[in-house]
Amino acid sequence: QRNQFNLGQSLFFGVSTNQARYTYTSDGTTISTAPAIGVGDIAYYGNDDGTFIAIDQAGNELWRFQAGGGIQSSPLISADGVVYFGANDGFIYGLNTLKDGEEVFNFEVGGSVDTSMVMNSNGDLYVTTTQGNLVGVSVTNNAPLFSTSLVNGLTSPVLGGGGNIYVASSNGHVFRLDSQGVVVFDVTVATTINSVSDPLLIQDQNLLLVGADDKNIYAVNSETGGLQGFEAFSGAIAGTPAYSESMNAMFFGTNSGDFVGFDFASRSALFTATIGAPITSPAVLSADNKIYFTTDDGRLLCLNAFGGVVFEFDFANGGGG
């Protein structure tokens, strides 16, 4: 679960076994999004063919909705039970999960959406497009707040205090914009940043962390844009790290197949676990400090906070060790 700071810290305890609850086959179409889990453990996700589907905790389809384009934007569920997602037709959709997916919102943002969006406490949505724009939308008024042209290859946005919005780009830039969409700073930290390696914000330390293809994670001062330092690792950082506030540590994978726990206080590794396959997924940290991520060879792993393997699940074989 990723909050407005994109910390990857869930409020819930995580599972400790590799027993599958169900397997749902999605009409043979490609699934490019992560699901969102709502009330009653109902899962919501989109397909590349534009279908958006709700599945109950037994693996039964509850309802589906047809968007006007393929869905590669992971969904977001608001406090009032509306699930939002973007599509390649250039629209943001909002479906009421309490009324069998009734469409209650749509808004054209002027470009395809293949990133996740974020919502502030006022119910305003912020999203990037493949055309290089950061767009703010008032759901209440069904009206644009702003559309700011930046560069192509933008990551998903992150919200900070005071209405600040942060986003990175594939050409190595990190941007801070104010609540009106005006660029406050634009700094270059690397040559290339993977567009799925979204930044995360440690608000109380004024640190914005960005993983890059040059094997570094960069720390940028979220107020000034100044580079606070960087750390080098064994491979490119393609997945967004998870951050533990209680441990003051981050956890992430590399494309060299290592998974790393890093302690901010000592600026040293807590552990480096050799996983044996590239890791390009984001990491997720449960409330009881279990860490979850997937590998490019089709496995889900759970580690403890010291890097020990709790379980492994092989999607191809339906289980593991």
PyMOL commands that set and color helices and strands:
alter all, ss='L'
color gray80, all
select helices_A, chain A and resi 39-41+97-99+161-163+203-205
alter helices_A, ss='H'
color red, helices_A
select strands_A, chain A and resi 36-37+43-46+51-55+61-66+76-77+82-86+91-96+102-108+118-119+124-128+133-138+143-149+158-159+165-168+173-177+183-188+200-202+207-211+216-221+227-232+242-244+249-253+258-263+268-274+284-285+291-294+299-303+309-314
alter strands_A, ss='S'
color yellow, strands_A
deselect
rebuild
show_as cartoon
